[in-house]
Amino acid sequence: MKKIFFIACCSLLLSACTWVKVTAKGDAVRLVQSTKAVESCKKIGNANTKVVSRVLFDRDAEKVANELADLARNEAGLLGGDTIMPTSEIVDGRRSFDIYRCFQPRN
C-alpha cells in the first residue's frame, strides 16, 4: 500500500513540473490567437510541437498548452520569426503553429 501511495505522489509531483524552458530567442516571440493579428505579417514557416500530456493520468491542460507554445516560440526564434499562432487544437500533447515575421528589424 505504501508503494502505491509513493508512486501516486511521485506522479503527481512530476505532472506539476514544467519541462520546457524558453530560450533567449524564443523569449522575443509573441503568441497570438487571431488571424487579424497577423494580417500584415509574413508567414515564414510552421512548428509541430509535442509534449508529454499524460504521466499515469492527464497533466494539467494549461501547463501542456503553455509548454507547446514555449516550444513553438523557441522554434520561431530560431527561424527568425517574432509571432506564432496556433493552427490546431491540442490532441494527445500535440499542436501545430504558424510562424510569422511581423516586425521588420531596424538597421
Chimera marker file (.cmm) of the C-alpha trace (Angstrom):
<marker_set name="trace">
<marker id="1" x="0.000" y="0.000" z="0.000" r="1" g="1" b="0" radius="0.5"/>
<marker id="2" x="2.858" y="2.393" z="0.811" r="1" g="1" b="0" radius="0.5"/>
<marker id="3" x="4.443" y="1.639" z="-2.551" r="1" g="1" b="0" radius="0.5"/>
<marker id="4" x="1.274" y="2.593" z="-4.425" r="1" g="1" b="0" radius="0.5"/>
<marker id="5" x="0.958" y="5.789" z="-2.378" r="1" g="1" b="0" radius="0.5"/>
<marker id="6" x="4.600" y="6.655" z="-3.110" r="1" g="1" b="0" radius="0.5"/>
<marker id="7" x="4.160" y="6.089" z="-6.848" r="1" g="1" b="0" radius="0.5"/>
<marker id="8" x="0.982" y="8.185" z="-6.873" r="1" g="1" b="0" radius="0.5"/>
<marker id="9" x="2.740" y="11.036" z="-5.035" r="1" g="1" b="0" radius="0.5"/>
<marker id="10" x="5.714" y="10.951" z="-7.408" r="1" g="1" b="0" radius="0.5"/>
<marker id="11" x="3.400" y="11.011" z="-10.425" r="1" g="1" b="0" radius="0.5"/>
<marker id="12" x="1.526" y="13.962" z="-9.010" r="1" g="1" b="0" radius="0.5"/>
<marker id="13" x="4.750" y="15.879" z="-8.454" r="1" g="1" b="0" radius="0.5"/>
<marker id="14" x="6.047" y="15.059" z="-11.935" r="1" g="1" b="0" radius="0.5"/>
<marker id="15" x="2.805" y="16.177" z="-13.547" r="1" g="1" b="0" radius="0.5"/>
<marker id="16" x="3.193" y="19.599" z="-11.924" r="1" g="1" b="0" radius="0.5"/>
<marker id="17" x="6.680" y="20.140" z="-13.355" r="1" g="1" b="0" radius="0.5"/>
<marker id="18" x="7.367" y="22.412" z="-16.295" r="1" g="1" b="0" radius="0.5"/>
<marker id="19" x="9.726" y="20.669" z="-18.684" r="1" g="1" b="0" radius="0.5"/>
<marker id="20" x="10.160" y="23.296" z="-21.395" r="1" g="1" b="0" radius="0.5"/>
<marker id="21" x="12.332" y="26.374" z="-20.954" r="1" g="1" b="0" radius="0.5"/>
<marker id="22" x="12.074" y="29.354" z="-23.298" r="1" g="1" b="0" radius="0.5"/>
<marker id="23" x="15.333" y="30.293" z="-24.998" r="1" g="1" b="0" radius="0.5"/>
<marker id="24" x="16.602" y="33.856" z="-25.340" r="1" g="1" b="0" radius="0.5"/>
<marker id="25" x="15.408" y="33.977" z="-28.960" r="1" g="1" b="0" radius="0.5"/>
<marker id="26" x="12.078" y="32.394" z="-28.057" r="1" g="1" b="0" radius="0.5"/>
<marker id="27" x="11.543" y="34.985" z="-25.349" r="1" g="1" b="0" radius="0.5"/>
<marker id="28" x="11.151" y="37.656" z="-28.034" r="1" g="1" b="0" radius="0.5"/>
<marker id="29" x="8.333" y="35.754" z="-29.793" r="1" g="1" b="0" radius="0.5"/>
<marker id="30" x="4.716" y="36.577" z="-29.029" r="1" g="1" b="0" radius="0.5"/>
<marker id="31" x="1.733" y="34.236" z="-29.135" r="1" g="1" b="0" radius="0.5"/>
<marker id="32" x="-1.437" y="35.472" z="-30.841" r="1" g="1" b="0" radius="0.5"/>
<marker id="33" x="-4.787" y="33.744" z="-31.200" r="1" g="1" b="0" radius="0.5"/>
<marker id="34" x="-6.380" y="35.661" z="-34.070" r="1" g="1" b="0" radius="0.5"/>
<marker id="35" x="-5.673" y="35.790" z="-37.799" r="1" g="1" b="0" radius="0.5"/>
<marker id="36" x="-6.412" y="39.517" z="-37.592" r="1" g="1" b="0" radius="0.5"/>
<marker id="37" x="-3.232" y="39.924" z="-35.526" r="1" g="1" b="0" radius="0.5"/>
<marker id="38" x="-1.105" y="38.524" z="-38.372" r="1" g="1" b="0" radius="0.5"/>
<marker id="39" x="-2.804" y="40.143" z="-41.398" r="1" g="1" b="0" radius="0.5"/>
<marker id="40" x="0.191" y="42.346" z="-42.210" r="1" g="1" b="0" radius="0.5"/>
<marker id="41" x="2.789" y="39.709" z="-41.298" r="1" g="1" b="0" radius="0.5"/>
<marker id="42" x="4.831" y="37.383" z="-43.472" r="1" g="1" b="0" radius="0.5"/>
<marker id="43" x="4.408" y="33.676" z="-42.794" r="1" g="1" b="0" radius="0.5"/>
<marker id="44" x="7.868" y="32.106" z="-42.669" r="1" g="1" b="0" radius="0.5"/>
<marker id="45" x="7.127" y="28.562" z="-41.536" r="1" g="1" b="0" radius="0.5"/>
<marker id="46" x="5.381" y="26.324" z="-39.073" r="1" g="1" b="0" radius="0.5"/>
<marker id="47" x="6.141" y="24.321" z="-35.967" r="1" g="1" b="0" radius="0.5"/>
<marker id="48" x="4.660" y="20.998" z="-34.940" r="1" g="1" b="0" radius="0.5"/>
<marker id="49" x="5.148" y="20.620" z="-31.205" r="1" g="1" b="0" radius="0.5"/>
<marker id="50" x="4.710" y="17.699" z="-28.834" r="1" g="1" b="0" radius="0.5"/>
<marker id="51" x="4.986" y="17.241" z="-25.079" r="1" g="1" b="0" radius="0.5"/>
<marker id="52" x="4.052" y="14.513" z="-22.638" r="1" g="1" b="0" radius="0.5"/>
<marker id="53" x="0.405" y="15.074" z="-21.776" r="1" g="1" b="0" radius="0.5"/>
<marker id="54" x="-0.049" y="12.058" z="-19.549" r="1" g="1" b="0" radius="0.5"/>
<marker id="55" x="2.021" y="10.705" z="-16.636" r="1" g="1" b="0" radius="0.5"/>
<marker id="56" x="-0.189" y="7.915" z="-15.279" r="1" g="1" b="0" radius="0.5"/>
<marker id="57" x="-3.004" y="10.455" z="-15.600" r="1" g="1" b="0" radius="0.5"/>
<marker id="58" x="-3.660" y="13.573" z="-17.660" r="1" g="1" b="0" radius="0.5"/>
<marker id="59" x="-1.413" y="16.553" z="-16.929" r="1" g="1" b="0" radius="0.5"/>
<marker id="60" x="-2.880" y="19.988" z="-16.343" r="1" g="1" b="0" radius="0.5"/>
<marker id="61" x="-4.229" y="21.219" z="-19.695" r="1" g="1" b="0" radius="0.5"/>
<marker id="62" x="-2.952" y="24.762" z="-19.180" r="1" g="1" b="0" radius="0.5"/>
<marker id="63" x="0.596" y="23.564" z="-18.441" r="1" g="1" b="0" radius="0.5"/>
<marker id="64" x="0.541" y="21.387" z="-21.551" r="1" g="1" b="0" radius="0.5"/>
<marker id="65" x="-0.709" y="24.315" z="-23.670" r="1" g="1" b="0" radius="0.5"/>
<marker id="66" x="1.971" y="26.626" z="-22.262" r="1" g="1" b="0" radius="0.5"/>
<marker id="67" x="4.745" y="24.109" z="-22.926" r="1" g="1" b="0" radius="0.5"/>
<marker id="68" x="3.569" y="23.578" z="-26.504" r="1" g="1" b="0" radius="0.5"/>
<marker id="69" x="3.561" y="27.339" z="-27.064" r="1" g="1" b="0" radius="0.5"/>
<marker id="70" x="7.021" y="27.654" z="-25.485" r="1" g="1" b="0" radius="0.5"/>
<marker id="71" x="8.401" y="25.011" z="-27.856" r="1" g="1" b="0" radius="0.5"/>
<marker id="72" x="6.857" y="26.850" z="-30.818" r="1" g="1" b="0" radius="0.5"/>
<marker id="73" x="8.278" y="30.173" z="-29.573" r="1" g="1" b="0" radius="0.5"/>
<marker id="74" x="11.743" y="28.609" z="-29.400" r="1" g="1" b="0" radius="0.5"/>
<marker id="75" x="11.398" y="27.258" z="-32.936" r="1" g="1" b="0" radius="0.5"/>
<marker id="76" x="10.120" y="30.597" z="-34.226" r="1" g="1" b="0" radius="0.5"/>
<marker id="77" x="13.098" y="32.355" z="-32.668" r="1" g="1" b="0" radius="0.5"/>
<marker id="78" x="15.473" y="30.011" z="-34.482" r="1" g="1" b="0" radius="0.5"/>
<marker id="79" x="13.727" y="30.727" z="-37.796" r="1" g="1" b="0" radius="0.5"/>
<marker id="80" x="13.781" y="34.495" z="-37.318" r="1" g="1" b="0" radius="0.5"/>
<marker id="81" x="10.095" y="34.790" z="-36.512" r="1" g="1" b="0" radius="0.5"/>
<marker id="82" x="8.584" y="37.048" z="-33.904" r="1" g="1" b="0" radius="0.5"/>
<marker id="83" x="4.989" y="35.803" z="-33.737" r="1" g="1" b="0" radius="0.5"/>
<marker id="84" x="3.277" y="32.417" z="-33.529" r="1" g="1" b="0" radius="0.5"/>
<marker id="85" x="-0.360" y="31.463" z="-33.913" r="1" g="1" b="0" radius="0.5"/>
<marker id="86" x="-1.866" y="28.047" z="-33.148" r="1" g="1" b="0" radius="0.5"/>
<marker id="87" x="-3.393" y="26.321" z="-36.162" r="1" g="1" b="0" radius="0.5"/>
<marker id="88" x="-4.779" y="23.249" z="-34.414" r="1" g="1" b="0" radius="0.5"/>
<marker id="89" x="-6.310" y="22.124" z="-31.177" r="1" g="1" b="0" radius="0.5"/>
<marker id="90" x="-4.254" y="20.164" z="-28.653" r="1" g="1" b="0" radius="0.5"/>
<marker id="91" x="-4.589" y="16.429" z="-29.278" r="1" g="1" b="0" radius="0.5"/>
<marker id="92" x="-2.506" y="13.880" z="-27.356" r="1" g="1" b="0" radius="0.5"/>
<marker id="93" x="0.030" y="16.537" z="-26.375" r="1" g="1" b="0" radius="0.5"/>
<marker id="94" x="0.491" y="17.789" z="-29.948" r="1" g="1" b="0" radius="0.5"/>
<marker id="95" x="-0.244" y="21.158" z="-31.514" r="1" g="1" b="0" radius="0.5"/>
<marker id="96" x="0.718" y="22.994" z="-34.703" r="1" g="1" b="0" radius="0.5"/>
<marker id="97" x="1.606" y="26.680" z="-35.021" r="1" g="1" b="0" radius="0.5"/>
<marker id="98" x="2.263" y="29.038" z="-37.916" r="1" g="1" b="0" radius="0.5"/>
<marker id="99" x="5.359" y="31.212" z="-37.560" r="1" g="1" b="0" radius="0.5"/>
<marker id="100" x="5.309" y="34.828" z="-38.737" r="1" g="1" b="0" radius="0.5"/>
<marker id="101" x="7.638" y="37.787" z="-39.036" r="1" g="1" b="0" radius="0.5"/>
<marker id="102" x="5.548" y="40.841" z="-38.216" r="1" g="1" b="0" radius="0.5"/>
<marker id="103" x="8.138" y="43.398" z="-37.172" r="1" g="1" b="0" radius="0.5"/>
<marker id="104" x="10.961" y="44.323" z="-39.505" r="1" g="1" b="0" radius="0.5"/>
<marker id="105" x="14.343" y="44.690" z="-37.822" r="1" g="1" b="0" radius="0.5"/>
<marker id="106" x="15.788" y="48.177" z="-37.838" r="1" g="1" b="0" radius="0.5"/>
<marker id="107" x="19.173" y="48.671" z="-39.486" r="1" g="1" b="0" radius="0.5"/>
<link id1="1" id2="2" r="1" g="1" b="0" radius="0.2"/>
<link id1="2" id2="3" r="1" g="1" b="0" radius="0.2"/>
<link id1="3" id2="4" r="1" g="1" b="0" radius="0.2"/>
<link id1="4" id2="5" r="1" g="1" b="0" radius="0.2"/>
<link id1="5" id2="6" r="1" g="1" b="0" radius="0.2"/>
<link id1="6" id2="7" r="1" g="1" b="0" radius="0.2"/>
<link id1="7" id2="8" r="1" g="1" b="0" radius="0.2"/>
<link id1="8" id2="9" r="1" g="1" b="0" radius="0.2"/>
<link id1="9" id2="10" r="1" g="1" b="0" radius="0.2"/>
<link id1="10" id2="11" r="1" g="1" b="0" radius="0.2"/>
<link id1="11" id2="12" r="1" g="1" b="0" radius="0.2"/>
<link id1="12" id2="13" r="1" g="1" b="0" radius="0.2"/>
<link id1="13" id2="14" r="1" g="1" b="0" radius="0.2"/>
<link id1="14" id2="15" r="1" g="1" b="0" radius="0.2"/>
<link id1="15" id2="16" r="1" g="1" b="0" radius="0.2"/>
<link id1="16" id2="17" r="1" g="1" b="0" radius="0.2"/>
<link id1="17" id2="18" r="1" g="1" b="0" radius="0.2"/>
<link id1="18" id2="19" r="1" g="1" b="0" radius="0.2"/>
<link id1="19" id2="20" r="1" g="1" b="0" radius="0.2"/>
<link id1="20" id2="21" r="1" g="1" b="0" radius="0.2"/>
<link id1="21" id2="22" r="1" g="1" b="0" radius="0.2"/>
<link id1="22" id2="23" r="1" g="1" b="0" radius="0.2"/>
<link id1="23" id2="24" r="1" g="1" b="0" radius="0.2"/>
<link id1="24" id2="25" r="1" g="1" b="0" radius="0.2"/>
<link id1="25" id2="26" r="1" g="1" b="0" radius="0.2"/>
<link id1="26" id2="27" r="1" g="1" b="0" radius="0.2"/>
<link id1="27" id2="28" r="1" g="1" b="0" radius="0.2"/>
<link id1="28" id2="29" r="1" g="1" b="0" radius="0.2"/>
<link id1="29" id2="30" r="1" g="1" b="0" radius="0.2"/>
<link id1="30" id2="31" r="1" g="1" b="0" radius="0.2"/>
<link id1="31" id2="32" r="1" g="1" b="0" radius="0.2"/>
<link id1="32" id2="33" r="1" g="1" b="0" radius="0.2"/>
<link id1="33" id2="34" r="1" g="1" b="0" radius="0.2"/>
<link id1="34" id2="35" r="1" g="1" b="0" radius="0.2"/>
<link id1="35" id2="36" r="1" g="1" b="0" radius="0.2"/>
<link id1="36" id2="37" r="1" g="1" b="0" radius="0.2"/>
<link id1="37" id2="38" r="1" g="1" b="0" radius="0.2"/>
<link id1="38" id2="39" r="1" g="1" b="0" radius="0.2"/>
<link id1="39" id2="40" r="1" g="1" b="0" radius="0.2"/>
<link id1="40" id2="41" r="1" g="1" b="0" radius="0.2"/>
<link id1="41" id2="42" r="1" g="1" b="0" radius="0.2"/>
<link id1="42" id2="43" r="1" g="1" b="0" radius="0.2"/>
<link id1="43" id2="44" r="1" g="1" b="0" radius="0.2"/>
<link id1="44" id2="45" r="1" g="1" b="0" radius="0.2"/>
<link id1="45" id2="46" r="1" g="1" b="0" radius="0.2"/>
<link id1="46" id2="47" r="1" g="1" b="0" radius="0.2"/>
<link id1="47" id2="48" r="1" g="1" b="0" radius="0.2"/>
<link id1="48" id2="49" r="1" g="1" b="0" radius="0.2"/>
<link id1="49" id2="50" r="1" g="1" b="0" radius="0.2"/>
<link id1="50" id2="51" r="1" g="1" b="0" radius="0.2"/>
<link id1="51" id2="52" r="1" g="1" b="0" radius="0.2"/>
<link id1="52" id2="53" r="1" g="1" b="0" radius="0.2"/>
<link id1="53" id2="54" r="1" g="1" b="0" radius="0.2"/>
<link id1="54" id2="55" r="1" g="1" b="0" radius="0.2"/>
<link id1="55" id2="56" r="1" g="1" b="0" radius="0.2"/>
<link id1="56" id2="57" r="1" g="1" b="0" radius="0.2"/>
<link id1="57" id2="58" r="1" g="1" b="0" radius="0.2"/>
<link id1="58" id2="59" r="1" g="1" b="0" radius="0.2"/>
<link id1="59" id2="60" r="1" g="1" b="0" radius="0.2"/>
<link id1="60" id2="61" r="1" g="1" b="0" radius="0.2"/>
<link id1="61" id2="62" r="1" g="1" b="0" radius="0.2"/>
<link id1="62" id2="63" r="1" g="1" b="0" radius="0.2"/>
<link id1="63" id2="64" r="1" g="1" b="0" radius="0.2"/>
<link id1="64" id2="65" r="1" g="1" b="0" radius="0.2"/>
<link id1="65" id2="66" r="1" g="1" b="0" radius="0.2"/>
<link id1="66" id2="67" r="1" g="1" b="0" radius="0.2"/>
<link id1="67" id2="68" r="1" g="1" b="0" radius="0.2"/>
<link id1="68" id2="69" r="1" g="1" b="0" radius="0.2"/>
<link id1="69" id2="70" r="1" g="1" b="0" radius="0.2"/>
<link id1="70" id2="71" r="1" g="1" b="0" radius="0.2"/>
<link id1="71" id2="72" r="1" g="1" b="0" radius="0.2"/>
<link id1="72" id2="73" r="1" g="1" b="0" radius="0.2"/>
<link id1="73" id2="74" r="1" g="1" b="0" radius="0.2"/>
<link id1="74" id2="75" r="1" g="1" b="0" radius="0.2"/>
<link id1="75" id2="76" r="1" g="1" b="0" radius="0.2"/>
<link id1="76" id2="77" r="1" g="1" b="0" radius="0.2"/>
<link id1="77" id2="78" r="1" g="1" b="0" radius="0.2"/>
<link id1="78" id2="79" r="1" g="1" b="0" radius="0.2"/>
<link id1="79" id2="80" r="1" g="1" b="0" radius="0.2"/>
<link id1="80" id2="81" r="1" g="1" b="0" radius="0.2"/>
<link id1="81" id2="82" r="1" g="1" b="0" radius="0.2"/>
<link id1="82" id2="83" r="1" g="1" b="0" radius="0.2"/>
<link id1="83" id2="84" r="1" g="1" b="0" radius="0.2"/>
<link id1="84" id2="85" r="1" g="1" b="0" radius="0.2"/>
<link id1="85" id2="86" r="1" g="1" b="0" radius="0.2"/>
<link id1="86" id2="87" r="1" g="1" b="0" radius="0.2"/>
<link id1="87" id2="88" r="1" g="1" b="0" radius="0.2"/>
<link id1="88" id2="89" r="1" g="1" b="0" radius="0.2"/>
<link id1="89" id2="90" r="1" g="1" b="0" radius="0.2"/>
<link id1="90" id2="91" r="1" g="1" b="0" radius="0.2"/>
<link id1="91" id2="92" r="1" g="1" b="0" radius="0.2"/>
<link id1="92" id2="93" r="1" g="1" b="0" radius="0.2"/>
<link id1="93" id2="94" r="1" g="1" b="0" radius="0.2"/>
<link id1="94" id2="95" r="1" g="1" b="0" radius="0.2"/>
<link id1="95" id2="96" r="1" g="1" b="0" radius="0.2"/>
<link id1="96" id2="97" r="1" g="1" b="0" radius="0.2"/>
<link id1="97" id2="98" r="1" g="1" b="0" radius="0.2"/>
<link id1="98" id2="99" r="1" g="1" b="0" radius="0.2"/>
<link id1="99" id2="100" r="1" g="1" b="0" radius="0.2"/>
<link id1="100" id2="101" r="1" g="1" b="0" radius="0.2"/>
<link id1="101" id2="102" r="1" g="1" b="0" radius="0.2"/>
<link id1="102" id2="103" r="1" g="1" b="0" radius="0.2"/>
<link id1="103" id2="104" r="1" g="1" b="0" radius="0.2"/>
<link id1="104" id2="105" r="1" g="1" b="0" radius="0.2"/>
<link id1="105" id2="106" r="1" g="1" b="0" radius="0.2"/>
<link id1="106" id2="107" r="1" g="1" b="0" radius="0.2"/>
</marker_set>
